[in-house]
């Protein structure tokens, strides 16, 4: 089975931040023309622009990430046998014993945060250093078994939406401002192991194991 590691906030926290993003009024007429402002998100949005689409083919002003798909990805472990799944799980449990138990909350927001980024992000507040240690520790624990996994830098942020060619600078700024004002409840961080399966013919990640740091 295809297995992934991630940090998945509680459903209530995800629904709360999703509601914040969706609460921002959508412009009555979406336009693909970028703002002339060279600063802040408006300027960054102009640099990210794709070619404008025909009006009747224009995408939504923002592509929302479904709540069920929201997570902080850590790495993918590839296609594992049942035996390897057991080995990976045990290695992560051993590694987790050395990680500090920690808690965070969703608080603040940003967008287009790095080159090639098209996402709107909810940021984290709290034990962010500890969660970053976990993000580095998961690949390290598994690589001791001889598995070579994706070690791209773990980002302690949650993708909640994606900008499109219809997204305007002012609207995107309003979304980020709404996220900046948001402060969710704290929740204890755990590592979720997810298997890729098919639901109604579409791939979906389903949790089958959860590992608590410090346990």
N, C-alpha and C positions, 0 to 999 in steps of 0.2 A: 504494500500500500504506500501511497505517497504521503509523507508525513512532514508537517511544518511545526515550528515553535513560534509562539507569539505571546504577548501579554494582552489579555482581553478584559477591559473594564466591565464592571457590572452593567447589566442591561439598563437599569434605571439611570445610570450616569450617561450612557450612550443616548438614550431617548431624550434626556434633558439637554445635552449639547446639540443634538439634531434639531430640537425644537427652537433653540436659539438661532441657528442658521436659517431655518425656515421662517422665522418670525420677521425677517427683514423684507420689507415690501419690494416686490419685483417691479422694475420699471415697466410702465405701460407699453412702451415701444423700445424693444431691445435694438441696439445698434452695434455694428461691428467696428465702427470708427473709434480708435483709441483717443483718450484725452490728450490734450496738448501739454498738460502739466508734466514736467520732466522729473518731478520729485515723487518719492514715496511709492506706494502701490500703483498709482496711476502711471508713473513712468515705467515701472517694472512691467506692468501689464502691456504697455505699448511695445516693449522689447520682446514679449512673449507671443505677440499676435500671429495667428495664422492668417491666410488669405481670407477675406470676407466671403461668406457664402450667399447664395441667392436667398432673397427674403423668404420664399416659400420652403426653403430647405434649412433655414436657420435653426441651430440647436437651441435647447433651453438656455436661459441666461446663466444657469449653474447646474452642473451634474452632481446630485447629492449621492453620497455613499450610503447604501442601505444600512440601517442600524445593525442588521444581522451580520454584515460584512465588516463592520468597524473593528479594528484591532491594531496593535502596535507590532508589526512583524519583526521577528528576530532573525530567523534563518529557515531554510528548507533542508530537510535531511535526505531527500531523494526517495526513491522507491525501495522500501524496506520489507524484508521478510518478517514473519511474526517473531522469529528468534532475535532479529536485529532490533525490532521495536522494543523488545524486553531489555536488551542490552543498553539501548539508548536511554530508556526510561530510568534504569538503575543508575547509569552514569550521571544523569541529570539530578537524581535524588542525592547522590553522593556530593555532587558539586553544590547543590542547593544548601546543603548543611553548612557550607562555608560562607554563604551569602547572608548579609544582614536582612532580617525581616524589615520591611519598610512599607510606607503608605504614601500615596500621592492623591492629588485631585486634579481634575481638568479645570484649568484657569488660564484665561488669556487666549490669544490667537495670532496667527500670521498667515501669509500667503506668498506664493512664488518665492520661496525662501532661499533657493539656491539655483544655479544654472540648470536649465532643463526641467525645473519643477513647475507643475501646473496645478498643484494642490492648494486647498485651503486647509489650514491646520488648527486644531485645538492644542494648546500647549499644556504642560504639566507643571504643577507646583507641589512642593513638599520634598520628599527624599529623592530628588532627581539624580543625584550622584550615585545613590545606591541602585536605582533602577538602571542606570547606565552600566554599572558593574555587572548586573545580571545580564544585560544585553551582550556584554563581552564574554561573560563566563559561560553562557550556553554553548557557543561554538567551541570554546576551548575544552569543555568537558567531553564533548562528543568526538573531537579530533584525537583525543587520547586513545580512542577505540580504533583509529585508523580511518575514520570517515572524513572525507574532505567536503566541507560545507561552505556555503556562501558567508564570507566574513565582512561583507560590506558594512560600513559604519551604521550601527543601530541609532535610530533617531527617536529620542524620547518625546515624540509628538504624535497626535492622532489625526490621520487624514479624514476629513468630514465631507469634502466636496472637491470638485475639479472645475477649473474655469474652462470656458469654451470661447469660441470666436464671437459669441453674443455677449459675453461678460463686459460690462463697462467699468472703467476705473472708479467712478463714484459709488456704484453699487458694491463693488468688491471692497472698497474702503468701509462702507456701512456694515458689511458682513463681519469684517475683521474688528471693527469697533464694537459690535455686539458681542463678539467672542471675548474681546478684551475686558468687557464689563462682567463677564460670566465667572462665577466661582462655584464649582460643584462641591459635593461632599467628598470627604476622604474615603479611600478604600484600600485594603491591603493588597499588595502586589503579589501575584502568583504567575507561574509560567504554565501556559496551556499547550498541550500537545494536540494537534489537529490532524485528522486524516481527511484526505481528499476523496469525496464520494460524489455521486450524481443524484440530484433531486429533480424530478420532472425533466430529465434529460440534460440538466445543466450542472456543471461542477460546483461543488459547495464544500466548505471546510467545516467538519464536525469535530467538536472536542471529545477526546476519549480519555484524557488524563490531565490532572492539574497538580502542580508541584509547588509547595510553599517554601520560600527561602527560610533558612534557619531551622527547618524541621529536622 
